[in-house]
Amino acid sequence: MLVAGEHSGDGHGAALARALRAARPDLKLFGLGGAGMREAGVEILFDPTRIAVVGLTEVLKHWPDFKRMFNLAVAALDERKPDLVVLIDYPGFNLRFAEQVKRRGIPLVYFISPQIWAWGGGRIRKIKQLVNRMLVLFPFEEALYKKAGVPVTFIGHPFIESVKPTGANRLEALEKMGLADGMPVIGLLPGSREKEVTRLLPTMLAACERLEQALPSTARFLLIKVPNLPWELYRPILAASPIQPKVVERWDYDGLYACDLVLVASGSATLECALLERPMVILYKTSWPTYLLSRLLIRIPVIGLANIAAGRKIAPELIQRDASAEKIAETALALWQEKPRREKMQEAFKEMRRNLGGPGAIRRAAQEILRELPAKSGS
């Protein structure tokens, strides 16, 4: 049984499902996930990506959906009796579900650690009681779990292998996007959740109005749309702005690689930008109750995953009130005008990549998972 709850987790879950089936064609895979996992051969009982939200107030609004999903997942444990459960990220749901798995004596592997290093560090004791093996993407996570006595394996990051353009160089990416070399190209990545897009995209477009006046007249803006969100979400926001960016609907990294600079919502997309060595400004906006609560809980000085992976602030971060159109434009323009600063950022991203392990993370994860299968399953 595989359980993923968000767009990024669904992508990792899909890759994992393909690797598991390649190694053991006899495996039957089912669980919670999105379209990617379904296409990879997982029988999907419920799609949590349809209700992906961030923050306390947003979760409360969708509480009936989460409760129904939780009850369905627990019922599946009793009816389907899986030999092994694999939880993929999604800690708010998965750590509660792990208690039900443990209660039934089913082996459990957790793939992609909850961010215990950022907040909720006390949960590592709970994880130790529930999880047979933790598979982590970053070296510093392995050290944390080893210190706490949790069985852990550092597998490296799947993005090392998957985040790459289809062409051989950036000129090919520009040509594919219908853009010329030398024109400033600003990418817009407002997030993979509806609330992120509605909060950030209008502000990004307002910042672009200011940037358009300051940058050369050849400047172009690329809006990189995520496939799991409907066009209807973007249309009214774009219609209300004089800025009409070129919209990139496919997620093949060519659009992102063509950018000179990216305005990006905090999340896994910041790591994707870093691996493509794209200079960026990281943005984060949420409801004020959620923001104030997170200020009390978060124990690290940076929030962007690229900065966390690097162990220092490489890319500027604009959070909540600072994520205004004026401040975004000012920060992006300063970054654009200081070429040595952008080049230094790109060098730091290269160094970060070297610390994330080599290719084959998903294959290594599948091998570790198969080792945890009970003997009766033929492992």
Phi, psi and omega in degrees: 000125178250139180228111174233149187238345184230171184304313181294318178296323177297320178297314178294321179296323179295314179297320179295318180299318179295319180293320179295317181290328177294321181281326182222085182301341182279353183293141171254122184247132176211170176149209180250137180175189183248202186296324181298315179292323178298315180294334180276002175101012177271130175286113186267120179273330180201143181253097181289343182296341178289340181236030180295121182223165177233134172099157185298312184295323180292321179297317181299324180297328183255018185305317179302323179293316180295321180295317179296319179295318180297314180297321179295318180294319179295318178299324179294327176300318183282324184278318185267338179046065181295150177283336182205144175244134176243117177262135184241105178054222170050054192294326181304320178273312191291327179290326174291319180294326179301327178298321179290324178296313180299319181300331182264003176071025181268130177302145187222129174245134178252118182253119184081102188293144164303154185278064181294337180285343179263318181201160178067037182302333179296342181290347180297330177293321178294318180299320180300324180284335191256330194256133175283323176205137176256128177253118187244157186260343184237143181300322182294333177292320179301317180297319180298314183290321178299318179298326181273358179080023179267129175301121189217148174225127173276116183258351187090177184257130179301333181297334179306322183268324190269335184271095179200146178288163180281335181270177183277336183207176185291329178300321178293323177295318178298315180297319179297326179276357182074032183241154180260151177292140178103339177275138177296127180241118182252121179268145179239117177236090186277007175116172183249005178242151184302314182296324177298314182295314182292331179278321190263323187298316178302320180291320177300315181294322177295323176295322180296328175301316178292319180295323181300325180285331185266333183272165175304154185295346179276000184302141178231150179242133179245121173264118182261106185275139176273144187291340185276354180252140184285153177302328183301335179290322186275326189305308182296328179291316179292323181294333183274357184245142174288342177279124178242088183290156170289131184260126177256112185268336182272148182251068181246008175076354178293319178299315180294320181293334180285347186279143172276332186206144184231135168261116192226137175292141178302135182152197183295337179297332178294325178289323176297317177299316182297319181291336174268002178059041177264119174304143187211160167242123184268132184239145177213126176219134175216184177294153183295321176301317179294319180297314181296322177295317181294328177299328179283330189263324187288132188246009180243154187281349180232158181240336180290132184300326178297317178292322179297315180297327180280341181080011179195168181277104176268311180261141178295147179239129176243116189243134173054250184296328179288343179276056179261161181302318182295313183291321179298312181298317180298315181291317180294319181295318179298320179293320179296321185283344182251082182303317178302326179293319178295318180294323177295321177297317181295322176296321179295325178293323177297318179296320179299317180303318183297338182269000186259013178087170181267182178299158175101017183300316182293320178298318179294322178298316180299319179297316180295320180295316181295330177293334182274352178297135177302154184301328182296342181271002175087018180283000000 
